[in-house]
Structures are given as C-alpha cells and as structure tokens.
Amino acid sequence: MHVEVLTHESKLLADNPLGDPARRDVVVMLPPSYETSATRRYPVVLLLAGFGGNGWQLAFNRAAWQTPLPERLGNAMRAGTVREAIVVAPDCFTRYGGSQYLDSPAIGRYQSYLCDELVPFVDGALRTIPRRGARAVVGKSSGGYGSMVLAMTRPDVVAAAASHAGDGAFEISYLRELPHTVLTLEKRGGLGAFLKWFEGQPVKGQAAFEVMSHVCCAAAWSPSASGPYGFGEGFDWPMNLLTSALRPDVWARWLAHDPVRMLDDERHRAGLGQMRAIYLDAGLGDEYNLQLATRQLAARLAAQSIAYTHEEFDGGHFNTSHRYERSLAVVTAALDTE
C-alpha cells in the first residue's frame, strides 16, 4: 500500500483544554489499485491506535524481522484475503497520551473530531465511497475500545467494527492497577508533580506509562463536574488517593463507560445491532485480562442475538499487529464496494 500523510486543521479541537495541536496529520494507506484505477472509489477503514500511539506509529513502525503494516495489508489485498480499502490512521494523541476516542471537557472532542470532521475531510480528499455502508472502524486496546464505543453511539458513521483486546470489564482490567497508581503519585508528590516529572523523563518507563493511562481514563470517563479543565486538573479519581479504597460514585461513572455494561442500554445495543460485521479478538496471555473482558463482551452480544466473530490466539497484549489482516478481512468483506 502506498502511504500518504494528509494534514487537517480541526475546528473542534481548536479549544481543547490541554493545549494540544488542532492541526493533525492523517496517515492514509492507499490500496494497491488506487493509482492505476483513476475513477474507482473505495471503502474506508478507520484504524485507531492504542494508548500512546498514533497513525505515524501504525504506518511507519519498522520493527526488526517484521514486515511493515502497509506492505502486509497491500499483500493481503493483492491476494484477495482483504478487500481493497483506504485505511485511515488518525492522530488522536494528547498530552495525557490519548483520548479514549471520546468527547470529554477535560481532554477535547475526539469522537466528534473523528466522526464529524475527519470522515468528511477524507471523503473530500480521496476517492472514497462516502457513506456509512462503505466505512468500518478497527482498533487495538484503547483503539479497540474507541471502535466499539463509536459503533454503539455513532452507527450513522460506520457499518462494521473490530476490536483487538479493547478495554472492557473494568473490574478485572483497571481495578487491580489502581493501587499502583496511588503509590506512584504519592512517591512523586501528587499528580501535578508526577506529570511534571513524567514529561521531563527522556525515556517513559512502562510503569509510569500505565499511570498516564489512568490519568487519561479519569479525564475521559470522570471529568470533574466543576472543572477547571487543564493539565493536571479537571477530573475525579475513582479511588481514594491515600488508601486506594474505591469511591463508589466515581467508579460508577467509569463503569458507565465500560463497553460490557454499555450494552445494558437499548440505544447501544441498537447501535451494535446495525453493524454488518463485528470482530473481536485477544491474546490468551493478555497482561491486562482483556481476553476475559473480550469474552464477556462476546457473551453479551450472544445474549442479545447480535452477530459477531470472536477469536483468540497465542500471545499477549503487545506485538499483535499481525492480527490486523484478520480483522480487516472480516470488516472489509461486509462493506459496500461500489
């Protein structure tokens, strides 16, 4: 696949409270026949990176002994195992490392940016089939979370969705990690001091990276009702910062954003029910128990008679980009091609 980088100036992100740039790179992977079939139009797959990632990372990461993603997807399209499509990898990175692809007054309007600005921009810039029946969303980890939530809440935008080890079942994925965040913040002198320390580190260690993930989640799922919004402010923690005891009212706000529990809402069930294809997978050794969360989500879909494909594989949470060929095969088969 040929890779291009477009630039988009967002109006919706212009006033984001973290001061993150409104001008965003949009990494586009064009299908093999795009340059030779001058009048042909193509379906679109939005590819959402996990926490801490962006479109550049997805398209240009060249790990040792691994074929880059654009080349792999191009080979799969030429072989016919994945239907030809334009793959769009947006940049929704923030000062907190991500946005969970939601609208939050503590981070910015990232779901609206994707659905209401980026999709029309791509339709205007490239030879897409500009309707929801020719559009899918795929993501891993936080990107998988964003994919499922977008399908639930904006079925007017996409007709198929896939999640690789997407966030869910928070009581078995996030809850066990919160005491570590409490102790880390205490060690660093509180949130403000931790954030200042973190930004000054030349190498961001995995332990601190996971604390930043919790900062991002709190800003996305439990923004403060009163604000003010800005770096280090504007959200409520779901745990007591001295004892790590849960704060039930705030934890309930987190659970309201859990895809497993979101299916209690008829509107969200209806959103997923409109998908032509839903693909779920996770590694059997996922370090965050997201293989179990994915099983819970699949069970809820089955109970509602919502069709889906669920697979598991040997592996953990990391270095699983080889699974994109599988998810794109499923979702592109369900999209309009003309």
Backbone torsions as a table, in degrees:
resi	resn	phi	psi	omega
1	MET	NA	137.6	175.1
2	HIS	-79.6	134.1	-177.4
3	VAL	-106.6	129.6	173.4
4	GLU	-123.9	153.1	176.7
5	VAL	-119.6	112.9	176.3
6	LEU	-94.5	161.5	177.6
7	THR	-123.3	131.4	-178.1
8	HIS	-127.1	132.7	177.0
9	GLU	-98.5	113.6	-175.5
10	SER	-90.0	132.4	171.3
11	LYS	-82.0	-34.6	-177.7
12	LEU	-68.7	-28.7	-179.8
13	LEU	-94.0	-2.0	-173.5
14	ALA	-62.8	-29.1	-176.6
15	ASP	-110.3	26.5	-175.5
16	ASN	-64.2	142.9	-170.9
17	PRO	-71.4	-15.5	-179.5
18	LEU	-90.7	-3.0	-179.5
19	GLY	71.8	22.6	178.4
20	ASP	-74.1	154.1	-175.8
21	PRO	-63.9	141.9	174.8
22	ALA	-87.2	-20.4	176.5
23	ARG	-84.5	120.4	-173.4
24	ARG	-124.8	139.4	171.1
25	ASP	-76.9	140.3	177.0
26	VAL	-121.3	107.4	-178.3
27	VAL	-84.4	125.8	-174.8
28	VAL	-121.1	129.2	174.4
29	MET	-108.0	114.5	-174.7
30	LEU	-91.8	140.5	-176.5
31	PRO	-67.3	161.0	-172.9
32	PRO	-55.5	-35.3	-175.4
33	SER	-90.8	3.2	-172.5
34	TYR	-59.7	-43.5	-174.4
35	GLU	-77.9	-23.0	-177.3
36	THR	-98.5	-17.9	178.7
37	SER	-108.0	85.6	-166.8
38	ALA	-66.9	-20.4	-177.7
39	THR	-110.4	-6.5	-176.6
40	ARG	-73.6	140.7	175.3
41	ARG	-109.4	155.3	-169.4
42	TYR	-131.6	150.3	169.2
43	PRO	-68.6	167.2	-175.6
44	VAL	-125.3	137.5	171.2
45	VAL	-117.2	120.0	171.7
46	LEU	-82.5	124.0	-177.1
47	LEU	-112.6	109.9	-173.1
48	LEU	-98.0	124.3	-179.6
49	ALA	-73.2	158.4	174.0
50	GLY	-74.4	176.9	-179.0
51	PHE	-54.7	133.8	-179.9
52	GLY	84.2	-1.0	-176.7
53	GLY	-111.6	176.1	177.8
54	ASN	-158.0	-178.8	-177.3
55	GLY	-63.0	-37.3	178.0
56	TRP	-58.9	-43.9	-179.4
57	GLN	-62.2	-43.4	-178.4
58	LEU	-64.0	-42.5	-172.1
59	ALA	-87.7	-30.5	-170.1
60	PHE	-112.2	-2.2	178.4
61	ASN	-67.8	123.4	-177.9
62	ARG	-121.0	78.9	-179.8
63	ALA	-72.1	153.5	-178.9
64	ALA	-60.0	137.7	176.5
65	TRP	63.4	15.6	179.7
66	GLN	-124.2	133.9	176.1
67	THR	-72.1	132.1	-179.3
68	PRO	-58.7	149.5	-175.5
69	LEU	-55.7	-47.1	-179.4
70	PRO	-58.0	-38.8	179.3
71	GLU	-67.4	-41.7	179.8
72	ARG	-63.8	-45.8	-179.8
73	LEU	-65.9	-38.3	176.5
74	GLY	-61.2	-42.4	177.4
75	ASN	-62.3	-41.5	179.8
76	ALA	-65.6	-36.4	178.4
77	MET	-70.0	-40.5	177.0
78	ARG	-65.1	-33.4	179.5
79	ALA	-78.9	-13.5	179.3
80	GLY	86.5	4.2	178.1
81	THR	-80.0	-22.1	171.5
82	VAL	-125.3	129.2	177.5
83	ARG	-67.3	147.3	-179.6
84	GLU	-62.5	133.7	179.9
85	ALA	-156.6	156.8	171.4
86	ILE	-85.3	124.7	179.8
87	VAL	-103.3	121.4	-176.2
88	VAL	-112.5	120.0	-179.1
89	ALA	-112.7	99.6	-175.7
90	PRO	-78.4	168.3	175.8
91	ASP	-109.6	105.0	175.5
92	CYS	-117.4	28.1	177.0
93	PHE	-69.8	145.2	178.5
94	THR	-134.4	176.1	177.5
95	ARG	-60.6	-25.1	176.3
96	TYR	-89.4	2.8	177.8
97	GLY	96.9	-8.9	-179.9
98	GLY	172.7	-167.7	-176.0
99	SER	-141.0	-3.5	-168.4
100	GLN	56.8	13.5	177.5
101	TYR	58.1	38.6	179.4
102	LEU	-120.8	170.0	168.9
103	ASP	-94.0	122.9	178.5
104	SER	-141.7	134.0	177.2
105	PRO	-65.8	-15.0	179.1
106	ALA	-91.2	-11.0	-178.6
107	ILE	-126.4	-51.2	-176.3
108	GLY	147.1	177.5	-173.7
109	ARG	-100.0	76.0	-171.6
110	TYR	-85.3	-32.1	174.9
111	GLN	-68.5	-42.5	176.9
112	SER	-63.5	-37.2	176.4
113	TYR	-58.5	-47.8	-179.9
114	LEU	-62.1	-50.2	-169.9
115	CYS	-79.5	-40.0	-169.6
116	ASP	-102.8	-14.7	177.8
117	GLU	-117.6	-52.7	-173.1
118	LEU	-68.7	-44.1	-179.6
119	VAL	-59.9	-49.9	176.3
120	PRO	-62.0	-35.0	177.9
121	PHE	-62.1	-47.0	179.5
122	VAL	-64.1	-41.5	178.5
123	ASP	-61.4	-32.4	179.3
124	GLY	-81.1	-25.5	-174.5
125	ALA	-93.5	-24.0	-173.4
126	LEU	-129.3	167.2	-179.0
127	ARG	-85.4	74.1	178.2
128	THR	-92.0	168.3	164.6
129	ILE	-95.5	102.7	-164.7
130	PRO	-83.8	64.4	174.4
131	ARG	-152.2	159.7	-172.7
132	ARG	-64.3	-27.7	179.1
133	GLY	-67.2	-10.7	178.4
134	ALA	-116.5	28.5	-174.4
135	ARG	-139.3	135.3	177.8
136	ALA	-132.0	163.6	175.1
137	VAL	-130.7	134.3	-177.4
138	VAL	-134.1	142.5	177.0
139	GLY	-161.5	164.0	177.7
140	LYS	-119.2	140.6	175.3
141	SER	59.2	-119.2	175.9
142	SER	-60.5	-31.3	175.6
143	GLY	-68.1	-37.0	174.8
144	GLY	-65.4	-38.8	173.7
145	TYR	-58.5	-50.0	179.9
146	GLY	-59.8	-36.4	178.9
147	SER	-62.4	-48.9	-178.6
148	MET	-65.8	-42.2	-178.7
149	VAL	-67.9	-38.7	177.0
150	LEU	-62.3	-42.1	178.9
151	ALA	-64.0	-37.5	179.6
152	MET	-68.6	-41.1	-169.4
153	THR	-102.6	-19.8	-179.9
154	ARG	-132.1	56.9	177.9
155	PRO	-66.8	-7.3	174.5
156	ASP	-73.2	-13.7	-174.2
157	VAL	-100.5	-39.9	-174.3
158	VAL	-127.4	156.0	179.8
159	ALA	-116.0	-2.9	179.0
160	ALA	-154.1	152.9	-176.3
161	ALA	-149.3	150.0	177.6
162	ALA	-141.0	143.2	179.3
163	SER	-132.5	121.9	172.4
164	HIS	-99.2	108.2	178.4
165	ALA	49.6	48.9	179.1
166	GLY	-70.5	149.8	178.8
167	ASP	-57.0	139.8	178.1
168	GLY	177.3	172.9	-178.0
169	ALA	46.1	61.9	-168.5
170	PHE	-58.7	-26.5	-178.0
171	GLU	-68.2	-20.4	177.3
172	ILE	-110.2	-5.3	178.6
173	SER	-110.6	-56.5	-176.3
174	TYR	-87.5	-35.2	-169.9
175	LEU	-59.1	-39.2	-176.3
176	ARG	-71.5	-15.7	-177.3
177	GLU	-91.0	-17.3	-171.5
178	LEU	-63.8	-36.8	177.0
179	PRO	-58.3	-35.5	177.9
180	HIS	-63.7	-38.8	178.3
181	THR	-65.6	-41.3	177.7
182	VAL	-57.3	-48.1	-176.8
183	LEU	-68.9	-34.8	178.9
184	THR	-68.2	-43.6	178.7
185	LEU	-64.0	-38.4	177.3
186	GLU	-62.9	-43.9	-179.8
187	LYS	-61.5	-35.5	-175.7
188	ARG	-92.4	1.0	176.0
189	GLY	89.8	22.4	178.1
190	GLY	105.3	174.0	-173.5
191	LEU	-62.2	-48.2	-177.5
192	GLY	-59.6	-44.0	179.6
193	ALA	-67.6	-37.6	177.8
194	PHE	-62.7	-46.3	-178.2
195	LEU	-62.1	-40.6	177.8
196	LYS	-64.5	-43.4	177.4
197	TRP	-62.1	-45.1	-176.9
198	PHE	-61.1	-46.1	-178.2
199	GLU	-64.3	-24.8	-179.0
200	GLY	-86.7	-6.3	-178.3
201	GLN	-78.8	128.6	178.7
202	PRO	-68.9	-27.7	176.9
203	VAL	-125.8	126.0	-178.2
204	LYS	-91.6	107.4	-178.7
205	GLY	-68.8	157.7	-176.4
206	GLN	-61.4	-39.1	-178.8
207	ALA	-63.1	-46.3	178.2
208	ALA	-68.5	-33.6	176.4
209	PHE	-57.6	-41.6	-179.4
210	GLU	-70.6	-33.1	173.9
211	VAL	-62.9	-42.3	177.1
212	MET	-61.8	-33.7	175.5
213	SER	-60.5	-40.2	178.8
214	HIS	-69.6	-35.6	174.6
215	VAL	-59.5	-46.9	179.8
216	CYS	-61.4	-44.3	-178.4
217	CYS	-64.1	-42.3	179.2
218	ALA	-63.0	-40.4	178.8
219	ALA	-67.3	-31.4	-179.8
220	ALA	-81.1	-41.2	-169.7
221	TRP	-102.4	-22.0	-179.9
222	SER	-139.1	56.7	175.4
223	PRO	-61.5	147.4	-178.9
224	SER	-65.5	137.5	179.3
225	ALA	-65.5	-26.0	-174.9
226	SER	-106.1	-11.4	-175.8
227	GLY	70.6	-153.2	-8.5
228	PRO	-71.1	160.7	-176.8
229	TYR	-101.6	140.6	-179.4
230	GLY	163.0	-177.0	-174.3
231	PHE	-65.4	118.2	178.8
232	GLY	85.6	7.1	-178.2
233	GLU	-139.3	170.1	166.8
234	GLY	92.3	16.4	175.4
235	PHE	-150.9	162.0	-179.5
236	ASP	-108.8	139.0	175.3
237	TRP	-81.6	145.1	178.2
238	PRO	-82.4	0.8	-179.1
239	MET	-134.3	156.2	174.4
240	ASN	-70.1	129.9	-173.9
241	LEU	-79.8	0.1	172.7
242	LEU	-101.6	-45.8	-173.3
243	THR	-108.0	-13.2	-174.2
244	SER	68.9	8.5	174.5
245	ALA	-63.7	141.3	-179.2
246	LEU	-64.7	143.9	169.3
247	ARG	-99.2	101.8	-169.0
248	PRO	-55.5	-37.3	-177.7
249	ASP	-67.2	-40.6	-179.9
250	VAL	-75.6	-41.1	177.7
251	TRP	-59.0	-36.3	177.1
252	ALA	-62.8	-33.6	177.1
253	ARG	-68.1	-37.6	174.3
254	TRP	-63.2	-47.0	-177.1
255	LEU	-63.2	-28.2	177.6
256	ALA	-64.5	-18.3	178.1
257	HIS	-101.5	4.6	179.2
258	ASP	-77.6	120.4	-177.6
259	PRO	-54.7	-33.5	178.4
260	VAL	-61.8	-44.4	-178.6
261	ARG	-81.0	-25.7	177.8
262	MET	-60.6	-23.4	178.7
263	LEU	-72.5	-4.5	171.1
264	ASP	-69.9	-20.2	-177.7
265	ASP	-90.0	124.7	-178.3
266	GLU	-58.2	-34.2	-179.7
267	ARG	-64.1	-39.5	-179.7
268	HIS	-73.0	-37.8	174.8
269	ARG	-62.2	-40.0	179.3
270	ALA	-65.0	-36.7	178.4
271	GLY	-62.0	-49.5	178.6
272	LEU	-67.5	-30.8	178.2
273	GLY	-64.5	-20.0	178.5
274	GLN	-85.5	-7.4	-179.6
275	MET	-74.1	135.9	175.5
276	ARG	-76.0	-25.0	178.1
277	ALA	-152.1	138.7	173.0
278	ILE	-129.9	126.2	179.5
279	TYR	-120.3	131.9	178.9
280	LEU	-130.2	137.7	169.1
281	ASP	-153.0	167.7	175.7
282	ALA	-166.0	153.1	177.0
283	GLY	-74.8	143.6	-179.4
284	LEU	-63.1	-23.1	179.4
285	GLY	-106.2	27.7	-177.3
286	ASP	-56.0	126.9	-173.6
287	GLU	-71.2	-14.0	-178.3
288	TYR	-110.3	15.5	-179.5
289	ASN	63.8	23.7	-176.8
290	LEU	-78.4	-13.0	169.2
291	GLN	-65.2	-36.0	177.9
292	LEU	-73.8	-39.5	176.1
293	ALA	-61.2	-40.4	179.1
294	THR	-65.9	-37.7	175.6
295	ARG	-62.6	-40.1	178.2
296	GLN	-62.9	-43.4	179.1
297	LEU	-63.3	-43.0	178.7
298	ALA	-61.6	-41.1	179.4
299	ALA	-63.5	-38.6	178.1
300	ARG	-66.5	-39.1	177.4
301	LEU	-64.1	-42.8	179.8
302	ALA	-62.0	-40.3	-179.4
303	ALA	-64.5	-25.9	179.4
304	GLN	-97.7	6.8	-179.6
305	SER	57.6	37.2	174.9
306	ILE	-97.6	122.9	-174.8
307	ALA	-69.0	143.6	179.8
308	TYR	-160.9	165.3	170.5
309	THR	-118.3	128.8	-178.6
310	HIS	-128.0	126.7	180.0
311	GLU	-134.2	154.1	173.3
312	GLU	-129.0	157.9	-175.3
313	PHE	-149.7	160.6	175.6
314	ASP	-69.2	123.6	-179.3
315	GLY	150.5	175.7	-179.9
316	GLY	-112.6	-146.2	-177.1
317	HIS	-86.6	-20.5	-171.7
318	PHE	-110.2	159.6	176.7
319	ASN	56.9	49.1	-177.8
320	THR	-120.0	21.7	-176.8
321	SER	-65.1	-16.4	176.9
322	HIS	-64.0	-13.2	179.5
323	ARG	-78.5	-12.7	-179.4
324	TYR	-63.7	-34.0	177.5
325	GLU	-59.7	-36.0	-179.9
326	ARG	-71.8	-47.4	-178.1
327	SER	-66.1	-40.3	179.9
328	LEU	-68.1	-30.4	175.5
329	ALA	-61.5	-41.6	-178.4
330	VAL	-70.0	-49.8	-172.5
331	VAL	-74.3	-36.8	-178.3
332	THR	-70.0	-27.6	177.4
333	ALA	-64.9	-20.3	-177.1
334	ALA	-95.6	-3.7	-172.8
335	LEU	-96.0	154.3	172.4
336	ASP	-62.7	142.0	178.9
337	THR	-118.0	2.0	177.1
338	GLU	-152.1	NA	NA
